[in-house]
């Protein structure tokens, strides 16, 4: 059996592994609250807050979906026509057609085109965030954060591009095996390094001072059997008025992170309810589950790319001689964009189920459904949530249960039904 046959067999094994991990680790049996209970929760929410959240999201949609559509269109034009390959060739020409220059600089140019084209829509969205009071940034700080994100993306992108085209040159027939292992390994590595190398680029983290709240948060983590290094406070207020907390990292890098806005605007009981939800993710090893699914998915994607590499018609359309030709960068970006859009509904469905399980954990830990409900209302009001979004939007893009689902679940818990 040749390399294509082994790649197909490996792809099948990876897909089976993905299914097994998802079947075992994702709480598929957790049903949402009945729709009647959700509508009752909706009626009980402040009408002005509901209307404001809906107006905010209605104002955001043209920019959000416009950027999504425009970015996809640019990716398809650069990847499924010879234009992307020609641009990569032009970038590499001053370097004598060196493959490193074509792969890295060519990749940067193609990604940069998409970023520049969608930048006005991103600026429009920022003006809406300011109009509704959710953004606290100046244009200077917004631009600095944008440049930081570009820099982080450039470093990761350079590593990926160098690795991909370097290995395809060294092992023309079996590169898929090495890169599948490398993609899985990089996914796992990022789980460990992201909290300590990337998060500090965007926020300043300071240890939470000794206080009853810190003691309670550490005690909650201990009771859950979740070892954490520290409780940190993020200076989120320099960017937003939104409230949030999360448990970041895995193993030795795990820590509880609380937004300073949450500490400022919410009482301790609600802060504990938010953190209890986040500790639920850690207790159920949701980061490990996500890492495993991501690693398997990344390895499977490499196998798919290898198998598509024999589709001469696709390569000809992209203006590349082979999938290992740096002029195929545009094609790879186009495939990634399409795969991301097609896979989003399933990924988000899995995310909603996992988030609902974390909600249930918060209720079980706090034994205080009324505080959880008040906390959900505060988060919805301050973060300008669309508490009951359109069904199509919910299924396509929602990563969390809706606010009315979460409130209805809290009320069901209070009645002893969950």
Secondary structure, 3 states (H helix, E strand, C coil): CCHHHHHHHHHHHHHHHHHHHHHHHCCCCCCCCCHHHHHHHHHHCCHHHHHHHHHHHHHHHHHHHHHHHHHHHHHHHHHCCHHHHHHHHHHHHCCCCCHHHHHHHHHHHHHHHHHHHHHHHHHHHHHHHHHCCCECCCHHHHHHHHHHHHHHHHHHHHHHHHHHHHHHHHCCCCHHHHHHHHHHHHHHHHHHHHHHHHHHHHCCEEECCCCHHHHHHHHHHHHCCCCCCCEEEECHHHCECCCCEEEECCHHHCEEEEEHHHHHHCCHHHHHHHHHHHHHHHHCCHHHHHHHHHHHHHHHHHHHHHHHCCCHHHHHHHCCCCCCCHHHHHHHHHHHHHHHHHHHHHHHHHHHHHHHHHHHHHHHHHCCHHHHHHHHHHHHHHCCCCCCCCHHHHHHHCCCCCHHHHHHHHHHHHCCCC
